[in-house]
Amino acid sequence: MDLLPVEIKVNIEGDVAGALSALGSGQGAMMTRRIWFAEDQDGVAQGKLLLLEGGVIVRFRIGGGPDDLVVKLRPCTRKQLVGRFSDPFEVGPITYKIEQDWSRNGRVLAASLAHSHPSGTLAAAVQPGADSSVPLDAVQDQFLHACARDVEFDRLVALGPIFSTKVDDVPLDDLEVDLEAWSAAGLHFLEASIRVKPKDGDDAEEFEERAERKLRKLEEAVLERGVTLSEVADSKTQRVLTALAAAAQG
């Protein structure tokens, strides 16, 4: 089995603007976007996040370039990823990735299918009253029905917007770090992340040890700049969606 890339994420609490400054965000290329997550409409009405509970994330990103619609399974297992979805691929505007997500709170497998769209074309799907399942393409629909069979996708409602500021390739010591700040429903988050890719000749043990070293280096680089790491176990997606669903209930 091929080794999978690792995305390492560190969540930061407290003063987001101050943390961005301390981490040198002015040294990278900044992008601002708005993000919505789609959830089961009936579930939201009952205060439930049925897709997220089923390990499914449907995300819209608008602004700062082409729109994109991503369907992600997280956490998932290799056994779930059947047929054409057992290996990564890229065809035209569609990119399918399988990677490990590492954080201070654990390690999970994630599979994501992204479809890039011309700027502005997804805006209608996130408006109040819209069915946000409509823009899912045939490949994304196939992915969900093949790999997340127990999750229903009848009618989806968009929760958001989340205001995102992303700064890529910020140098921290010998790392190149992506920083992304989220603001929504009175919550403010900052995530620092890096990706570690297998090298030719890596075996599983060598690659895991290298990724673990990178995780420690990232944490140390953040802490050395006086920034506080989050101790909250829930992901920022879980926390934001919970707040947005509560707001949607009024």
C-alpha positions in Angstrom: 0.0 0.0 0.0 1.4 3.4 -1.0 2.3 5.8 1.8 -0.2 8.7 2.2 0.7 12.4 2.6 0.2 13.8 6.1 -1.5 17.1 6.8 -0.4 18.4 10.3 -2.7 20.9 11.9 -2.2 23.0 15.1 -5.1 25.0 16.4 -4.4 28.3 18.2 -6.5 29.9 20.9 -6.8 33.5 22.0 -6.0 36.7 20.1 -6.2 35.6 16.5 -4.9 38.9 15.1 -2.0 39.0 17.5 -1.2 35.4 16.7 -1.2 36.1 13.0 1.2 39.0 13.5 3.5 37.0 15.8 3.7 34.1 13.3 4.7 36.5 10.5 1.6 36.4 8.3 2.8 39.5 6.5 5.5 37.3 4.8 3.0 35.2 2.9 0.4 35.5 0.2 -3.0 36.4 1.7 -6.4 35.2 0.4 -9.9 36.1 1.8 -12.8 33.8 1.2 -16.3 33.0 2.6 -17.0 29.4 3.6 -20.3 27.6 4.0 -20.9 24.0 5.2 -24.0 22.1 4.0 -25.9 20.0 6.5 -29.1 17.9 6.5 -32.0 20.4 6.6 -34.2 18.3 8.8 -31.3 17.5 11.2 -30.5 21.2 11.6 -34.1 21.9 12.5 -33.7 19.4 15.3 -30.4 20.8 16.4 -28.4 17.9 14.9 -25.5 17.8 12.5 -26.3 14.5 10.8 -23.7 14.7 8.0 -20.9 15.6 10.4 -21.9 12.9 12.8 -21.7 10.5 9.9 -18.2 11.6 9.0 -19.2 13.6 6.0 -18.3 17.3 5.3 -19.7 19.3 2.4 -18.0 22.6 2.1 -18.4 25.6 -0.3 -15.6 28.2 -0.6 -16.3 31.4 -2.5 -14.0 34.3 -3.2 -10.3 34.9 -3.8 -10.3 33.0 -7.1 -12.4 30.1 -8.4 -15.3 28.8 -6.2 -14.9 25.2 -5.0 -17.2 22.5 -3.6 -15.6 19.8 -1.5 -17.0 16.6 -0.2 -14.9 15.0 2.4 -15.1 11.8 4.5 -13.3 12.4 7.8 -12.7 10.2 9.6 -12.8 7.3 7.2 -11.1 3.9 6.6 -9.3 2.5 3.6 -12.0 -0.2 3.5 -14.7 2.4 2.9 -12.9 3.8 -0.2 -14.0 1.4 -2.8 -13.7 1.2 -6.6 -12.2 4.3 -8.3 -12.1 6.0 -4.9 -9.4 3.6 -3.5 -6.7 5.7 -5.0 -6.2 9.5 -5.6 -6.9 11.0 -9.1 -7.2 14.3 -10.9 -9.5 14.8 -13.9 -10.1 18.4 -15.2 -11.6 20.5 -12.4 -12.0 17.5 -10.1 -9.3 16.4 -7.6 -9.6 13.4 -5.3 -7.1 13.1 -2.4 -6.5 10.6 0.4 -4.3 11.8 3.2 -3.7 11.5 6.9 -4.9 14.3 9.2 -2.7 14.7 12.3 -3.3 17.0 15.2 -2.5 17.1 18.9 -5.7 15.3 19.5 -5.2 12.3 17.2 -4.7 11.0 13.7 -7.4 10.1 11.3 -7.7 9.2 7.6 -9.5 11.7 5.3 -10.6 11.4 1.7 -11.8 14.5 -0.2 -13.3 15.1 -3.6 -13.0 18.8 -4.8 -14.6 20.3 -7.8 -13.4 23.8 -8.9 -16.1 26.1 -10.4 -15.9 29.5 -12.1 -15.9 32.4 -9.6 -19.4 33.3 -8.4 -21.2 30.2 -9.8 -21.8 28.6 -6.4 -23.3 31.6 -4.7 -26.9 30.6 -5.5 -26.5 27.3 -3.7 -25.7 28.9 -0.3 -28.6 31.4 -0.3 -31.4 31.0 2.3 -34.0 28.5 1.1 -31.7 26.9 -1.5 -31.0 23.2 -1.6 -27.3 23.0 -1.3 -27.1 19.5 -2.6 -28.0 20.7 -6.2 -24.4 21.6 -7.3 -22.9 18.2 -6.3 -21.7 16.7 -9.5 -22.1 13.1 -10.7 -18.6 12.0 -9.4 -19.2 13.5 -6.0 -22.6 11.9 -5.8 -21.1 8.6 -6.8 -18.4 9.1 -4.1 -20.9 9.7 -1.4 -23.2 6.8 -2.3 -20.3 4.4 -2.7 -18.2 5.4 0.3 -20.7 6.8 2.8 -23.7 4.6 2.3 -25.3 5.1 5.7 -25.6 8.9 5.3 -28.7 10.5 3.7 -28.3 13.4 1.3 -31.9 14.3 0.5 -32.0 18.1 1.1 -29.1 20.2 2.4 -29.0 23.6 3.9 -25.9 25.9 3.9 -24.6 27.1 7.3 -22.4 30.2 7.2 -20.8 32.3 6.1 -17.5 31.8 7.8 -15.1 34.5 7.0 -11.7 33.0 6.2 -8.3 34.7 5.9 -5.6 32.3 4.6 -1.9 33.0 4.3 0.2 30.4 2.5 3.9 29.5 2.8 4.8 31.6 5.9 8.4 30.8 6.9 8.6 29.5 10.5 12.2 28.4 11.2 12.8 25.8 8.5 9.1 25.1 7.9 6.7 26.7 5.3 3.4 27.0 7.2 -0.1 27.8 6.0 -2.2 30.0 8.4 -6.0 30.2 8.2 -8.2 32.3 10.5 -11.9 31.7 10.7 -14.5 34.0 12.1 -18.2 33.1 12.5 -21.0 33.1 15.1 -18.9 35.0 17.6 -16.0 32.5 17.3 -12.5 33.1 16.1 -10.0 30.4 15.3 -6.5 30.2 13.8 -5.0 27.0 12.4 -1.4 26.5 11.4 -0.7 23.6 9.0 2.0 21.9 7.0 1.9 19.0 4.6 4.5 16.2 4.7 4.8 14.1 1.6 6.5 10.7 1.2 9.9 10.6 -0.5 11.1 8.0 -2.9 12.6 5.2 -0.8 10.7 6.0 2.4 9.4 3.0 4.3 6.4 3.4 6.6 8.5 3.7 9.8 10.9 6.3 8.3 8.0 8.4 7.0 6.1 8.3 10.2 9.2 9.4 12.2 9.8 12.3 9.8 6.1 13.4 10.1 6.3 13.2 13.9 9.5 15.4 13.9 7.6 17.9 11.7 4.7 18.0 14.1 7.0 18.7 17.0 8.8 21.4 15.0 5.6 23.1 14.1 4.4 23.1 17.8 7.7 24.4 19.0 7.9 27.1 16.3 4.4 28.4 17.3 5.1 28.3 21.1 8.5 30.0 20.7 6.6 33.0 19.3 4.4 33.4 22.4 1.3 31.9 20.8 -0.9 29.5 22.8 -1.9 26.1 21.4 -5.5 25.0 21.9 -6.3 22.3 24.3 -9.9 21.8 23.0 -10.4 18.4 21.5 -13.2 19.3 19.0 -12.1 20.4 15.6 -12.7 24.0 14.4 -15.2 22.5 11.9 -17.2 20.9 14.8 -17.1 24.0 16.9 -18.2 26.4 14.1 -20.9 24.1 12.8 -22.4 23.6 16.2 -22.5 27.4 16.7 -24.0 28.0 13.2 -26.6 25.3 13.6 -27.7 26.8 16.9 -27.9 30.3 15.3 -30.0 28.8 12.4 -32.6 27.6 14.9 -33.0 31.2 16.1 
